[in-house]
Amino acid sequence: MPKQQETAVYTHGHHESVLRSHSWRTAANSASYLLGSLKPHMRILDVGCGPGTITADLAALVPDGRVTGVDHAPGILDRARLTAAERGLANVDFAVADVHALDFPDDTFCVVHAHQVLQHVGDPVRALREMLRVTKPGGFIAVRDADYSSMAWYPQVPGLDDWLDLYRRVARDNGGEPDAGRRLRSWALAAGLTDITATSGTWTFATPDERAWWSGLWADRTVDSSYAERAVERGHASGEQLRAIAGAWREWGGREDGWFAVLHAELLCRKQA
């Protein structure tokens, strides 16, 4: 596989607080819009597979097919391989890849899937063109991305607005687009996709356990992750400001009336035969 092009810096990195979130993701809670289109024989490419939890779920859903998970970070693929091995899956493999220049022939996969990827890449239109290229005629390109400015929460704990402003600045400084969700359809049209079904989905965190988990991972990520390091190095925030934001997350997580919703845009695009 070719070396990842340094067109953007992955904002979150792979700190434990990040993997805590990524390992929670499943096909059911993160790719439900795609599942009705899957057939047992399909060959699937999962772009930006991370620790491989969604990849493994997809492999279980295509027992007569095969799933290839790819990521730009070689280290995380060891975790993905372990996930697949723990589930006893024999129809899944993993490789390093650059979504801007996929090392696969034209018309290879029945489905090319990417969850929370396009918000982090340097050229999302080029990435979608590559995903389209390696999809078989009649196959599907499936993408889902959050839209940070559309996230909603209550109560309005002082400091969470600062978190959102900071995250969006750091992500854009890294070359990404944190409000990717609202742009997905536009990017897909620019990439030449025509048969597009656009939907949306949400994650909601409201129970005591959900609030503790969501607030805890963001509090930890804010002070101890690649995102935190980048925020300080690039002059977006001081260590004191990051600690204040982390405190705001923990305060929100402890509120009995706390509620947080993450809006995602979803596209299921069929390649013309």
C-alpha positions as CSV (number, residue, x, y, z in Angstrom):
1,M,0.0,0.0,0.0
2,P,1.3,3.5,-0.7
3,K,2.3,5.8,2.1
4,Q,-0.5,8.0,3.5
5,Q,-0.5,11.4,2.0
6,E,0.0,14.1,4.6
7,T,-2.9,16.3,3.4
8,A,-4.4,16.4,6.9
9,V,-3.6,15.5,10.5
10,Y,-5.9,13.1,12.2
11,T,-7.3,15.3,15.0
12,H,-8.1,12.7,17.6
13,G,-5.1,10.5,17.4
14,H,-5.4,7.0,19.1
15,H,-5.2,7.8,22.8
16,E,-7.1,5.4,25.1
17,S,-9.9,8.0,25.4
18,V,-10.3,7.9,21.7
19,L,-10.3,4.1,21.4
20,R,-12.8,4.0,24.2
21,S,-15.2,5.8,21.8
22,H,-14.2,4.0,18.6
23,S,-14.4,0.5,20.2
24,W,-18.0,1.3,21.2
25,R,-19.1,1.7,17.6
26,T,-21.0,-1.2,16.0
27,A,-22.7,-1.7,12.6
28,A,-26.0,-1.4,14.5
29,N,-25.3,2.0,16.1
30,S,-23.1,3.4,13.3
31,A,-24.1,1.9,10.0
32,S,-27.7,0.9,10.2
33,Y,-28.6,2.9,7.0
34,L,-26.4,0.4,5.1
35,L,-27.4,-2.9,6.6
36,G,-30.5,-3.5,4.6
37,S,-28.5,-3.4,1.4
38,L,-26.0,-6.2,2.4
39,K,-26.0,-9.7,0.9
40,P,-24.2,-12.7,2.3
41,H,-21.8,-12.9,-0.6
42,M,-20.6,-9.3,-0.8
43,R,-17.0,-8.1,-0.7
44,I,-16.7,-5.0,1.4
45,L,-14.0,-2.4,1.9
46,D,-14.1,-0.6,5.2
47,V,-12.1,2.7,5.0
48,G,-10.7,4.1,8.2
49,C,-11.5,1.0,10.1
50,G,-9.7,2.0,13.3
51,P,-10.0,-0.8,16.0
52,G,-12.2,-2.8,13.7
53,T,-15.4,-3.2,15.6
54,I,-17.6,-2.1,12.7
55,T,-15.4,-4.1,10.3
56,A,-15.9,-7.3,12.3
57,D,-19.7,-6.7,12.5
58,L,-19.8,-6.3,8.7
59,A,-17.8,-9.5,8.2
60,A,-20.3,-11.4,10.4
61,L,-23.1,-10.1,8.1
62,V,-21.5,-11.3,4.9
63,P,-20.4,-14.9,5.9
64,D,-20.0,-15.9,2.2
65,G,-18.1,-12.8,1.3
66,R,-15.1,-10.9,2.6
67,V,-14.3,-7.6,4.3
68,T,-11.1,-5.7,4.0
69,G,-10.4,-3.0,6.6
70,V,-7.9,-0.3,5.8
71,D,-6.5,2.6,7.9
72,H,-3.7,5.1,7.5
73,A,-2.3,4.3,10.9
74,P,-0.4,0.9,11.0
75,G,-0.5,0.6,14.8
76,I,-4.3,0.6,15.1
77,L,-4.6,-2.3,12.7
78,D,-3.0,-4.6,15.3
79,R,-6.0,-3.8,17.5
80,A,-8.4,-4.5,14.5
81,R,-6.8,-7.9,13.8
82,L,-7.2,-8.8,17.5
83,T,-10.9,-7.8,17.4
84,A,-11.5,-10.1,14.4
85,A,-9.5,-12.9,15.9
86,E,-11.4,-12.7,19.2
87,R,-14.7,-13.1,17.3
88,G,-13.3,-16.0,15.3
89,L,-13.8,-14.4,11.9
90,A,-11.9,-15.9,9.0
91,N,-13.3,-13.6,6.2
92,V,-11.7,-10.4,7.2
93,D,-8.2,-8.9,6.5
94,F,-6.5,-5.5,7.2
95,A,-4.0,-3.3,5.4
96,V,-2.6,0.2,5.5
97,A,-4.1,2.5,2.8
98,D,-4.6,6.1,1.7
99,V,-8.2,6.8,0.8
100,H,-7.0,9.4,-1.7
101,A,-5.1,6.7,-3.7
102,L,-6.5,3.2,-2.9
103,D,-4.3,0.4,-4.0
104,F,-7.1,-1.7,-5.5
105,P,-8.2,-2.3,-9.1
106,D,-11.3,-0.6,-10.5
107,D,-14.6,-2.3,-9.8
108,T,-13.3,-4.5,-6.9
109,F,-15.9,-4.2,-4.1
110,C,-19.6,-4.6,-3.7
111,V,-19.6,-2.0,-0.9
112,V,-17.1,0.7,0.1
113,H,-17.9,2.0,3.6
114,A,-16.4,4.9,5.6
115,H,-17.5,6.0,9.0
116,Q,-16.3,9.4,10.4
117,V,-13.6,9.5,7.8
118,L,-14.3,12.3,5.3
119,Q,-14.2,15.0,8.1
120,H,-10.6,14.2,8.6
121,V,-9.2,13.9,5.1
122,G,-7.5,16.6,3.1
123,D,-9.6,16.2,-0.1
124,P,-13.0,14.5,0.6
125,V,-14.1,14.8,-3.1
126,R,-11.0,13.0,-4.3
127,A,-11.5,10.4,-1.5
128,L,-15.1,9.8,-2.8
129,R,-13.9,9.5,-6.4
130,E,-11.5,6.8,-5.2
131,M,-14.2,5.0,-3.3
132,L,-16.4,5.2,-6.4
133,R,-13.6,3.9,-8.6
134,V,-13.0,0.7,-6.6
135,T,-16.8,0.0,-6.3
136,K,-18.3,-2.5,-8.7
137,P,-21.1,-1.2,-11.0
138,G,-24.4,-1.6,-9.1
139,G,-22.5,-1.5,-5.8
140,F,-22.7,0.9,-3.0
141,I,-20.6,3.7,-1.5
142,A,-21.7,4.3,2.1
143,V,-20.4,7.3,4.1
144,R,-21.4,8.7,7.5
145,D,-20.0,11.8,9.3
146,A,-20.9,13.9,12.3
147,D,-21.6,17.6,12.0
148,Y,-20.1,19.3,15.1
149,S,-22.0,22.6,14.8
150,S,-25.3,20.6,14.8
151,M,-24.5,18.8,18.1
152,A,-26.9,19.8,20.9
153,W,-26.8,19.5,24.7
154,Y,-28.5,20.6,27.9
155,P,-27.9,22.1,30.3
156,Q,-25.7,24.9,28.9
157,V,-22.8,24.3,31.2
158,P,-20.2,27.1,30.9
159,G,-17.2,25.8,29.0
160,L,-18.9,23.4,26.5
161,D,-19.4,26.2,24.0
162,D,-15.6,26.8,24.5
163,W,-15.0,23.1,23.8
164,L,-17.0,23.2,20.5
165,D,-15.3,26.4,19.3
166,L,-11.8,24.9,20.2
167,Y,-12.5,21.6,18.6
168,R,-13.6,23.2,15.3
169,R,-10.6,25.4,15.2
170,V,-8.1,22.6,15.9
171,A,-9.8,20.3,13.3
172,R,-9.7,22.9,10.6
173,D,-6.1,23.8,11.4
174,N,-5.4,20.1,10.9
175,G,-6.8,20.2,7.4
176,G,-10.2,18.6,8.2
177,E,-13.8,19.8,8.2
178,P,-15.6,19.2,11.5
179,D,-19.0,20.2,10.0
180,A,-18.6,17.5,7.3
181,G,-22.1,16.1,7.8
182,R,-23.9,18.9,6.1
183,R,-21.4,18.8,3.2
184,L,-21.5,15.1,2.4
185,R,-24.1,15.4,-0.4
186,S,-22.4,18.3,-2.0
187,W,-19.0,16.4,-1.9
188,A,-20.7,13.3,-3.4
189,L,-22.1,15.3,-6.3
190,A,-18.8,16.9,-7.0
191,A,-17.2,13.5,-7.0
192,G,-19.6,12.4,-9.8
193,L,-22.0,10.3,-7.7
194,T,-25.6,10.5,-8.9
195,D,-27.8,7.8,-7.3
196,I,-27.7,9.2,-3.8
197,T,-29.9,8.5,-0.8
198,A,-29.3,11.0,2.0
199,T,-30.5,10.3,5.5
200,S,-29.4,11.2,9.0
201,G,-29.0,9.5,12.3
202,T,-28.1,10.4,15.9
203,W,-26.3,9.1,19.0
204,T,-28.0,10.2,22.2
205,F,-26.4,10.2,25.7
206,A,-28.8,10.8,28.5
207,T,-28.8,8.0,31.1
208,P,-26.3,8.3,34.0
209,D,-24.0,5.7,32.5
210,E,-24.2,7.2,29.1
211,R,-23.4,10.7,30.4
212,A,-20.5,9.4,32.6
213,W,-19.0,7.6,29.6
214,W,-19.4,10.4,27.0
215,S,-18.3,13.2,29.3
216,G,-15.4,11.1,30.7
217,L,-13.9,10.3,27.4
218,W,-14.1,13.9,26.2
219,A,-12.7,15.2,29.4
220,D,-9.8,12.8,29.1
221,R,-9.3,13.6,25.4
222,T,-9.3,17.3,26.1
223,V,-6.2,17.1,28.4
224,D,-4.4,14.0,27.3
225,S,-4.5,13.1,23.5
226,S,-3.1,14.2,20.2
227,Y,-6.0,16.7,20.0
228,A,-4.9,18.3,23.3
229,E,-1.2,18.4,22.2
230,R,-2.1,20.0,18.9
231,A,-4.4,22.6,20.6
232,V,-1.5,23.8,22.8
233,E,1.3,23.5,20.2
234,R,-0.7,25.5,17.6
235,G,-1.7,28.2,20.1
236,H,-5.4,27.5,20.2
237,A,-5.6,27.0,24.0
238,S,-3.4,26.9,27.1
239,G,-3.2,23.9,29.4
240,E,-5.3,25.9,31.9
241,Q,-8.0,26.4,29.3
242,L,-8.0,22.7,28.4
243,R,-8.4,21.8,32.1
244,A,-11.3,24.2,32.4
245,I,-13.0,22.6,29.4
246,A,-12.4,19.1,30.8
247,G,-14.0,20.3,34.1
248,A,-17.0,21.5,32.2
249,W,-17.4,18.1,30.6
250,R,-17.3,16.4,34.0
251,E,-19.8,19.0,35.4
252,W,-22.2,18.3,32.5
253,G,-21.8,14.5,33.0
254,G,-22.8,14.8,36.6
255,R,-26.0,16.7,35.9
256,E,-29.2,14.6,36.4
257,D,-30.9,16.6,33.6
258,G,-27.9,16.2,31.2
259,W,-28.7,15.3,27.5
260,F,-26.4,15.3,24.5
261,A,-27.2,14.4,20.8
262,V,-24.7,13.9,18.0
263,L,-26.2,14.4,14.5
264,H,-24.7,12.4,11.6
265,A,-25.3,12.7,7.9
266,E,-25.5,9.5,6.0
267,L,-25.2,8.8,2.2
268,L,-25.9,5.5,0.5
269,C,-24.8,6.0,-3.1
270,R,-25.3,3.3,-5.9
271,K,-22.7,3.2,-8.7
272,Q,-24.3,3.2,-12.1
273,A,-24.1,-0.1,-13.9
